Amino acid sequence: MAQDEGKMLPPTDAADDDEPDEWDTRIFSTGCAEENAKMTDCYFEKKDWRACAAELEQFRQCWRRHGNDERTSSKDA
């Protein structure tokens, strides 16, 4: 087991870390994984979606450019 600041942590399986999970697979299939990462990183840093308007718009444009509105049931409000 690994040790972190005096706490014992369960062992990790390095092979699992290399495999994309279902979420990653779905995001990569949209063609907008980079825009999604920028958008979520912005929110993580600022904790306010209003401060991430540019990143949200870049993701929205990418989403449309890749035709994702047609392949999902999501709609702009």
C-alpha positions, 0 to 999 in steps of 0.5 A: 500500500502507498502512504500519503501524509501518514495515511495508508492508501489502497494500491492502484492498478496502473493498467486501469489508469491507461484505459479510457472510462465510459465518460472519456469515450463519450466525450472523445466521440463528440470531437470536443474533448479539448473544449470540454477540458478547458470548460471544466478546468475553468469551472474548477478554478473559478467555481462560477460558470459565469466566469467561464462564458468564453469556454462555454461558447467555444464548447457550444460552437464545437458541439454544433460544428461536429453535428452533436445536436443531431446525434443527441437529444440535447437542445439549446434553451 
